[in-house]
Amino acid sequence: MIIKEHAHARAGLVGNPSDGYYGKTISFIIKNFSATVTLWESPHFEIIPSEGDLSRYESVDTFLRDQKLYGYYGGVRLMKAAVKRFHQYCAQQGRELHDRNFTITYNTDIPRLVGMSGSSAIVTATVRALMKFYEMDIPKHYVPTLVLSVERDELGINAGLQDRVIQTYEGIVFMDFEKSLIESRGYGNYEELKPEKKPPIYVAFDQDRAEISDVPHRNLRDLWNRGDAGVISAMKKLGELTDAGKKALLAGDWIELGRIIDANYAVRQSIMNIAPENHRMVETARKVGASAHFCGSGGAICGLYRDGGHYQDIVDALGEIRCTTIRPMIFDQ
């Protein structure tokens, strides 16, 4: 039996970056891109590296560019950590697993390190494959918590639940990470949103602007831990914007939702350093009348367009600064 499981890219529509700080967010899935994990029974246990884990390059210059953009890490460490944490979780639940071995590998076309959650997609797809192989049912609301523990607790990556929630639930999801809920049970309240009208969302990215999201989040975490008044106030404001965004989304009020998206970016600017190249993406989209803010940590933006002609204006403007623009596939057709 060959098992194939997928997890898709994602973007934060409103609320970024408050998910790791007991805030609220709305995110949507991007089915245009995915990580696929393939697993099959075998005589021994093996993790097969993917392209991102290999060490052969056309030249030293190619290697140096790759290292500058993506660091030293591929997906094998994510899969190793996922297998370990999955077995630990099952042991804690008193679930005995069979002892059959397997081979597992992955491939992904999610643009790397541009805030579309490529790493958590690999982990989410791995956990789904393991659940199927071991016939282990994990409650849906807890899967994101398990996936987060792989990256945060096992690998020391600063992250929040948002990415893992939307990659588990898909579609568009409103998330409330209220402190008492997270501390008492390990997960928040997750509400799948199904607006009558599909929001006219665009996503644009440029991998040359890739950032390691752990770095900006680490700086923000330090301020939060010190009780910085500006950061605490900003997280409250992001929660208020998320509530307002939910109302506008369900009402199909795209003008109001666009205003909220722009306000979200302004709050982010008040608490985090924004690389000039990333800020230029937002400015370029706004010059042609689009709302814009980051999908995640930087390197990709999202916002709303008015109609087909406006969308083409956005494509053309962002294309001039080497960005690729897409209409995200959010819901199954």
DRENDO-1510 file (C-alpha; in Angstrom, 1 decimal, always signed):
<recs>
REC; n; res; u; v; w
REC; 1; MET; +0.0; +0.0; +0.0 .
REC; 2; ILE; +1.3; +3.4; -1.0 .
REC; 3; ILE; +0.1; +6.3; +1.1 .
REC; 4; LYS; +0.1; +9.9; -0.2 .
REC; 5; GLU; -0.9; +12.8; +1.9 .
REC; 6; HIS; -0.8; +16.6; +1.1 .
REC; 7; ALA; -0.8; +19.9; +2.9 .
REC; 8; HIS; -1.1; +23.2; +1.1 .
REC; 9; ALA; +0.5; +26.6; +1.4 .
REC; 10; ARG; -1.4; +29.2; +3.4 .
REC; 11; ALA; -1.6; +33.0; +4.0 .
REC; 12; GLY; -2.8; +35.1; +6.9 .
REC; 13; LEU; -5.6; +37.4; +5.8 .
REC; 14; VAL; -6.0; +39.3; +9.1 .
REC; 15; GLY; -4.4; +39.1; +12.5 .
REC; 16; ASN; -0.7; +38.4; +11.7 .
REC; 17; PRO; +1.4; +38.1; +13.7 .
REC; 18; SER; -0.6; +37.6; +16.9 .
REC; 19; ASP; -1.2; +33.8; +16.7 .
REC; 20; GLY; +1.7; +33.0; +19.0 .
REC; 21; TYR; +0.6; +35.7; +21.5 .
REC; 22; TYR; -2.9; +34.6; +22.4 .
REC; 23; GLY; -4.4; +36.6; +19.6 .
REC; 24; LYS; -6.9; +36.1; +16.8 .
REC; 25; THR; -6.3; +35.5; +13.1 .
REC; 26; ILE; -8.1; +34.7; +9.9 .
REC; 27; SER; -6.2; +32.5; +7.4 .
REC; 28; PHE; -6.9; +30.9; +4.0 .
REC; 29; ILE; -5.4; +27.9; +2.2 .
REC; 30; ILE; -3.6; +28.2; -1.1 .
REC; 31; LYS; -4.2; +25.0; -3.0 .
REC; 32; ASN; -2.0; +26.2; -5.9 .
REC; 33; PHE; +1.0; +24.9; -3.9 .
REC; 34; SER; +1.4; +21.8; -1.7 .
REC; 35; ALA; +3.8; +19.5; +0.1 .
REC; 36; THR; +3.2; +15.8; -0.6 .
REC; 37; VAL; +4.4; +13.0; +1.6 .
REC; 38; THR; +4.6; +9.5; +0.3 .
REC; 39; LEU; +4.9; +6.5; +2.6 .
REC; 40; TRP; +5.0; +2.8; +2.0 .
REC; 41; GLU; +5.7; -0.3; +4.0 .
REC; 42; SER; +9.3; -1.6; +3.7 .
REC; 43; PRO; +11.7; -4.1; +5.4 .
REC; 44; HIS; +13.5; -1.2; +7.2 .
REC; 45; PHE; +12.8; +2.3; +8.2 .
REC; 46; GLU; +14.1; +5.0; +5.8 .
REC; 47; ILE; +13.6; +8.7; +5.2 .
REC; 48; ILE; +14.5; +9.5; +1.6 .
REC; 49; PRO; +15.9; +13.1; +1.1 .
REC; 50; SER; +14.2; +15.4; -1.4 .
REC; 51; GLU; +15.8; +18.0; -3.6 .
REC; 52; GLY; +16.0; +20.6; -0.8 .
REC; 53; ASP; +18.1; +18.2; +1.2 .
REC; 54; LEU; +20.7; +17.3; -1.4 .
REC; 55; SER; +24.3; +18.7; -1.6 .
REC; 56; ARG; +25.0; +18.8; -5.3 .
REC; 57; TYR; +24.9; +22.2; -7.0 .
REC; 58; GLU; +25.9; +23.5; -10.5 .
REC; 59; SER; +28.6; +25.7; -8.9 .
REC; 60; VAL; +29.8; +27.2; -5.7 .
REC; 61; ASP; +28.0; +30.4; -6.6 .
REC; 62; THR; +24.8; +28.5; -6.9 .
REC; 63; PHE; +25.4; +26.9; -3.5 .
REC; 64; LEU; +26.1; +30.3; -1.9 .
REC; 65; ARG; +23.0; +31.8; -3.3 .
REC; 66; ASP; +20.9; +28.8; -2.1 .
REC; 67; GLN; +22.5; +29.0; +1.4 .
REC; 68; LYS; +21.9; +32.8; +1.6 .
REC; 69; LEU; +18.2; +32.4; +0.8 .
REC; 70; TYR; +17.4; +29.1; +2.5 .
REC; 71; GLY; +20.0; +28.4; +5.1 .
REC; 72; TYR; +21.3; +24.9; +5.8 .
REC; 73; TYR; +18.0; +23.1; +6.4 .
REC; 74; GLY; +15.9; +20.9; +4.3 .
REC; 75; GLY; +12.9; +18.7; +5.1 .
REC; 76; VAL; +14.5; +15.6; +6.5 .
REC; 77; ARG; +14.9; +17.0; +10.0 .
REC; 78; LEU; +11.2; +18.0; +9.9 .
REC; 79; MET; +10.2; +14.4; +9.1 .
REC; 80; LYS; +12.5; +12.9; +11.7 .
REC; 81; ALA; +11.0; +15.2; +14.3 .
REC; 82; ALA; +7.5; +14.4; +13.2 .
REC; 83; VAL; +8.0; +10.7; +13.5 .
REC; 84; LYS; +9.4; +11.1; +16.9 .
REC; 85; ARG; +6.7; +13.4; +18.3 .
REC; 86; PHE; +4.0; +11.2; +16.7 .
REC; 87; HIS; +5.2; +8.1; +18.5 .
REC; 88; GLN; +5.6; +10.1; +21.8 .
REC; 89; TYR; +2.0; +11.3; +21.4 .
REC; 90; CYS; +0.7; +7.8; +20.9 .
REC; 91; ALA; +2.6; +6.5; +23.9 .
REC; 92; GLN; +1.2; +9.3; +26.0 .
REC; 93; GLN; -2.3; +8.3; +24.9 .
REC; 94; GLY; -1.7; +4.7; +25.7 .
REC; 95; ARG; -2.1; +3.7; +22.1 .
REC; 96; GLU; +0.1; +0.8; +21.1 .
REC; 97; LEU; +1.4; +1.0; +17.5 .
REC; 98; HIS; +2.2; -1.9; +15.2 .
REC; 99; ASP; +5.9; -2.5; +14.6 .
REC; 100; ARG; +6.0; -2.6; +10.7 .
REC; 101; ASN; +8.7; -0.5; +9.1 .
REC; 102; PHE; +8.2; +2.0; +6.3 .
REC; 103; THR; +9.9; +4.3; +3.9 .
REC; 104; ILE; +8.9; +7.9; +3.7 .
REC; 105; THR; +9.8; +10.8; +1.4 .
REC; 106; TYR; +8.4; +14.2; +0.4 .
REC; 107; ASN; +8.3; +16.7; -2.4 .
REC; 108; THR; +7.0; +20.3; -2.3 .
REC; 109; ASP; +6.4; +23.1; -4.7 .
REC; 110; ILE; +5.5; +25.6; -2.0 .
REC; 111; PRO; +7.8; +28.7; -2.5 .
REC; 112; ARG; +10.4; +28.5; +0.3 .
REC; 113; LEU; +10.8; +31.0; +3.1 .
REC; 114; VAL; +8.3; +33.6; +1.8 .
REC; 115; GLY; +5.8; +33.2; +4.6 .
REC; 116; MET; +3.6; +30.5; +3.0 .
REC; 117; SER; +4.4; +27.9; +5.6 .
REC; 118; GLY; +6.3; +25.4; +3.6 .
REC; 119; SER; +7.9; +23.8; +6.6 .
REC; 120; SER; +4.7; +23.2; +8.6 .
REC; 121; ALA; +3.1; +21.8; +5.4 .
REC; 122; ILE; +5.8; +19.1; +5.3 .
REC; 123; VAL; +5.1; +18.3; +9.0 .
REC; 124; THR; +1.3; +18.3; +8.6 .
REC; 125; ALA; +1.4; +16.0; +5.6 .
REC; 126; THR; +3.8; +13.7; +7.5 .
REC; 127; VAL; +1.5; +13.5; +10.5 .
REC; 128; ARG; -1.4; +12.7; +8.1 .
REC; 129; ALA; +0.5; +9.9; +6.5 .
REC; 130; LEU; +1.5; +8.4; +9.9 .
REC; 131; MET; -2.1; +8.6; +11.1 .
REC; 132; LYS; -3.1; +6.5; +8.0 .
REC; 133; PHE; -0.3; +4.1; +8.2 .
REC; 134; TYR; -0.8; +3.3; +11.9 .
REC; 135; GLU; -4.6; +3.7; +11.7 .
REC; 136; MET; -4.4; +6.3; +14.5 .
REC; 137; ASP; -7.2; +8.8; +14.7 .
REC; 138; ILE; -6.1; +12.1; +16.3 .
REC; 139; PRO; -8.9; +14.7; +16.9 .
REC; 140; LYS; -8.9; +17.3; +14.2 .
REC; 141; HIS; -8.7; +20.2; +16.6 .
REC; 142; TYR; -5.5; +18.7; +18.2 .
REC; 143; VAL; -3.6; +17.9; +15.0 .
REC; 144; PRO; -2.3; +21.5; +14.8 .
REC; 145; THR; -1.0; +21.4; +18.4 .
REC; 146; LEU; +0.9; +18.2; +17.6 .
REC; 147; VAL; +2.3; +19.7; +14.4 .
REC; 148; LEU; +3.4; +22.8; +16.3 .
REC; 149; SER; +5.1; +20.7; +19.0 .
REC; 150; VAL; +7.3; +19.1; +16.2 .
REC; 151; GLU; +8.7; +22.5; +15.2 .
REC; 152; ARG; +8.6; +24.4; +18.5 .
REC; 153; ASP; +9.4; +21.8; +21.1 .
REC; 154; GLU; +11.5; +19.3; +19.1 .
REC; 155; LEU; +13.4; +21.7; +16.8 .
REC; 156; GLY; +13.3; +25.0; +18.7 .
REC; 157; ILE; +11.6; +26.9; +15.9 .
REC; 158; ASN; +9.6; +30.0; +17.1 .
REC; 159; ALA; +6.1; +29.6; +15.7 .
REC; 160; GLY; +2.4; +29.8; +16.5 .
REC; 161; LEU; -0.7; +27.6; +15.8 .
REC; 162; GLN; -2.1; +29.6; +12.9 .
REC; 163; ASP; -0.3; +27.9; +10.0 .
REC; 164; ARG; -1.0; +24.4; +11.4 .
REC; 165; VAL; -4.7; +25.1; +11.9 .
REC; 166; ILE; -5.4; +26.3; +8.4 .
REC; 167; GLN; -3.3; +23.5; +6.9 .
REC; 168; THR; -5.4; +21.0; +8.9 .
REC; 169; TYR; -8.9; +22.6; +8.3 .
REC; 170; GLU; -8.3; +24.3; +4.9 .
REC; 171; GLY; -10.7; +26.8; +3.4 .
REC; 172; ILE; -10.9; +30.0; +5.4 .
REC; 173; VAL; -10.7; +29.8; +9.2 .
REC; 174; PHE; -11.2; +32.2; +12.1 .
REC; 175; MET; -9.0; +31.3; +15.0 .
REC; 176; ASP; -9.1; +32.6; +18.6 .
REC; 177; PHE; -6.1; +31.6; +20.7 .
REC; 178; GLU; -7.4; +33.0; +23.9 .
REC; 179; LYS; -4.8; +32.4; +26.7 .
REC; 180; SER; -7.0; +30.4; +29.1 .
REC; 181; LEU; -7.9; +28.0; +26.2 .
REC; 182; ILE; -4.3; +27.4; +25.1 .
REC; 183; GLU; -3.0; +27.0; +28.6 .
REC; 184; SER; -5.8; +24.7; +29.7 .
REC; 185; ARG; -6.2; +22.4; +26.7 .
REC; 186; GLY; -3.5; +23.2; +24.2 .
REC; 187; TYR; -5.7; +24.5; +21.4 .
REC; 188; GLY; -8.0; +27.5; +20.7 .
REC; 189; ASN; -11.4; +27.9; +19.1 .
REC; 190; TYR; -11.4; +27.3; +15.3 .
REC; 191; GLU; -14.3; +28.4; +13.1 .
REC; 192; GLU; -14.5; +27.5; +9.5 .
REC; 193; LEU; -15.8; +30.5; +7.5 .
REC; 194; LYS; -17.9; +30.0; +4.4 .
REC; 195; PRO; -18.8; +33.4; +3.0 .
REC; 196; GLU; -21.6; +33.4; +0.4 .
REC; 197; LYS; -19.4; +35.5; -2.0 .
REC; 198; LYS; -15.8; +34.4; -2.6 .
REC; 199; PRO; -13.4; +37.1; -1.6 .
REC; 200; PRO; -11.3; +38.5; -4.6 .
REC; 201; ILE; -7.9; +37.7; -3.1 .
REC; 202; TYR; -4.6; +37.9; -4.8 .
REC; 203; VAL; -1.2; +36.6; -3.5 .
REC; 204; ALA; +2.2; +37.8; -4.8 .
REC; 205; PHE; +5.6; +36.5; -3.9 .
REC; 206; ASP; +9.3; +36.8; -4.7 .
REC; 207; GLN; +11.7; +34.2; -3.4 .
REC; 208; ASP; +14.6; +36.6; -3.7 .
REC; 209; ARG; +13.0; +38.3; -0.7 .
REC; 210; ALA; +13.0; +35.1; +1.3 .
REC; 211; GLU; +13.4; +35.5; +5.1 .
REC; 212; ILE; +13.8; +32.9; +7.8 .
REC; 213; SER; +10.6; +33.6; +9.8 .
REC; 214; ASP; +12.2; +32.5; +13.0 .
REC; 215; VAL; +14.4; +35.7; +13.1 .
REC; 216; PRO; +11.7; +38.4; +13.1 .
REC; 217; HIS; +9.5; +36.3; +15.4 .
REC; 218; ARG; +12.4; +35.8; +17.8 .
REC; 219; ASN; +12.8; +39.5; +18.2 .
REC; 220; LEU; +9.1; +40.0; +18.7 .
REC; 221; ARG; +9.0; +37.2; +21.3 .
REC; 222; ASP; +11.8; +39.0; +23.3 .
REC; 223; LEU; +9.7; +42.2; +23.5 .
REC; 224; TRP; +6.6; +40.2; +24.4 .
REC; 225; ASN; +8.4; +38.4; +27.2 .
REC; 226; ARG; +9.6; +41.7; +28.6 .
REC; 227; GLY; +6.1; +43.0; +28.7 .
REC; 228; ASP; +6.6; +45.7; +26.1 .
REC; 229; ALA; +3.6; +48.0; +26.2 .
REC; 230; GLY; +3.6; +48.7; +22.5 .
REC; 231; VAL; +3.6; +45.0; +21.6 .
REC; 232; ILE; +0.9; +44.1; +24.0 .
REC; 233; SER; -1.3; +47.0; +22.7 .
REC; 234; ALA; -0.6; +45.9; +19.1 .
REC; 235; MET; -1.7; +42.3; +19.8 .
REC; 236; LYS; -5.0; +43.7; +21.2 .
REC; 237; LYS; -5.5; +45.8; +18.2 .
REC; 238; LEU; -4.8; +42.9; +15.8 .
REC; 239; GLY; -7.5; +40.9; +17.7 .
REC; 240; GLU; -10.0; +43.7; +17.2 .
REC; 241; LEU; -9.1; +43.9; +13.5 .
REC; 242; THR; -9.6; +40.2; +13.2 .
REC; 243; ASP; -13.1; +40.4; +14.6 .
REC; 244; ALA; -13.9; +43.2; +12.2 .
REC; 245; GLY; -12.4; +41.3; +9.4 .
REC; 246; LYS; -14.6; +38.3; +10.1 .
REC; 247; LYS; -17.7; +40.5; +10.0 .
REC; 248; ALA; -16.7; +42.2; +6.7 .
REC; 249; LEU; -15.8; +38.8; +5.1 .
REC; 250; LEU; -19.1; +37.2; +5.9 .
REC; 251; ALA; -20.9; +40.4; +4.7 .
REC; 252; GLY; -19.0; +40.5; +1.5 .
REC; 253; ASP; -17.9; +44.0; +2.2 .
REC; 254; TRP; -14.6; +44.1; +0.3 .
REC; 255; ILE; -14.0; +47.8; +0.7 .
REC; 256; GLU; -14.1; +47.4; +4.5 .
REC; 257; LEU; -12.0; +44.2; +4.4 .
REC; 258; GLY; -9.4; +45.9; +2.3 .
REC; 259; ARG; -9.2; +48.8; +4.8 .
REC; 260; ILE; -8.7; +46.2; +7.6 .
REC; 261; ILE; -6.0; +44.4; +5.7 .
REC; 262; ASP; -4.1; +47.7; +5.3 .
REC; 263; ALA; -4.6; +48.6; +9.0 .
REC; 264; ASN; -3.2; +45.2; +9.9 .
REC; 265; TYR; +0.0; +46.0; +8.1 .
REC; 266; ALA; +0.3; +49.4; +9.9 .
REC; 267; VAL; +0.1; +47.6; +13.2 .
REC; 268; ARG; +2.8; +45.2; +12.1 .
REC; 269; GLN; +5.0; +48.1; +11.1 .
REC; 270; SER; +4.7; +49.5; +14.6 .
REC; 271; ILE; +6.2; +46.5; +16.3 .
REC; 272; MET; +8.5; +44.8; +13.7 .
REC; 273; ASN; +11.3; +45.9; +11.5 .
REC; 274; ILE; +10.2; +45.6; +7.8 .
REC; 275; ALA; +12.9; +44.9; +5.2 .
REC; 276; PRO; +12.8; +47.7; +2.5 .
REC; 277; GLU; +12.5; +45.1; -0.2 .
REC; 278; ASN; +9.5; +43.6; +1.5 .
REC; 279; HIS; +7.9; +46.9; +2.1 .
REC; 280; ARG; +8.3; +47.8; -1.5 .
REC; 281; MET; +6.0; +44.9; -2.5 .
REC; 282; VAL; +3.3; +46.4; -0.3 .
REC; 283; GLU; +3.8; +49.9; -1.6 .
REC; 284; THR; +3.8; +48.7; -5.3 .
REC; 285; ALA; +0.4; +46.9; -4.8 .
REC; 286; ARG; -1.1; +50.0; -3.1 .
REC; 287; LYS; +0.1; +52.3; -5.9 .
REC; 288; VAL; -2.4; +50.5; -8.2 .
REC; 289; GLY; -5.2; +50.7; -5.6 .
REC; 290; ALA; -4.9; +47.2; -4.0 .
REC; 291; SER; -4.9; +46.5; -0.3 .
REC; 292; ALA; -1.8; +44.6; +0.8 .
REC; 293; HIS; +0.0; +43.1; +3.8 .
REC; 294; PHE; +2.3; +40.1; +4.4 .
REC; 295; CYS; +1.0; +36.5; +4.1 .
REC; 296; GLY; +3.4; +35.6; +6.9 .
REC; 297; SER; +6.9; +36.6; +7.8 .
REC; 298; GLY; +7.8; +38.4; +4.5 .
REC; 299; GLY; +8.5; +37.7; +0.9 .
REC; 300; ALA; +4.8; +37.3; +0.0 .
REC; 301; ILE; +1.8; +39.6; +0.2 .
REC; 302; CYS; -1.9; +39.3; -0.1 .
REC; 303; GLY; -4.8; +41.6; -0.5 .
REC; 304; LEU; -8.0; +42.3; -2.5 .
REC; 305; TYR; -8.6; +43.4; -6.0 .
REC; 306; ARG; -11.7; +44.9; -7.5 .
REC; 307; ASP; -12.2; +43.1; -10.9 .
REC; 308; GLY; -10.3; +41.4; -13.7 .
REC; 309; GLY; -8.8; +44.6; -15.0 .
REC; 310; HIS; -7.6; +45.7; -11.6 .
REC; 311; TYR; -6.1; +42.2; -11.0 .
REC; 312; GLN; -4.1; +42.6; -14.2 .
REC; 313; ASP; -2.9; +46.0; -13.1 .
REC; 314; ILE; -1.6; +44.3; -9.9 .
REC; 315; VAL; +0.1; +41.5; -11.9 .
REC; 316; ASP; +1.8; +44.1; -14.1 .
REC; 317; ALA; +3.0; +46.4; -11.3 .
REC; 318; LEU; +4.4; +43.6; -9.2 .
REC; 319; GLY; +5.9; +41.9; -12.2 .
REC; 320; GLU; +8.1; +45.0; -12.7 .
REC; 321; ILE; +9.7; +44.2; -9.3 .
REC; 322; ARG; +10.0; +40.5; -10.2 .
REC; 323; CYS; +7.0; +39.2; -8.2 .
REC; 324; THR; +4.8; +36.4; -9.3 .
REC; 325; THR; +1.0; +37.1; -8.7 .
REC; 326; ILE; -1.7; +34.4; -8.5 .
REC; 327; ARG; -5.3; +34.0; -7.6 .
REC; 328; PRO; -5.3; +31.5; -4.8 .
REC; 329; MET; -7.4; +28.4; -5.0 .
REC; 330; ILE; -9.1; +28.4; -1.6 .
REC; 331; PHE; -12.2; +26.3; -2.0 .
REC; 332; ASP; -12.8; +23.1; -4.0 .
REC; 333; GLN; -14.5; +24.0; -7.3 .
</recs>
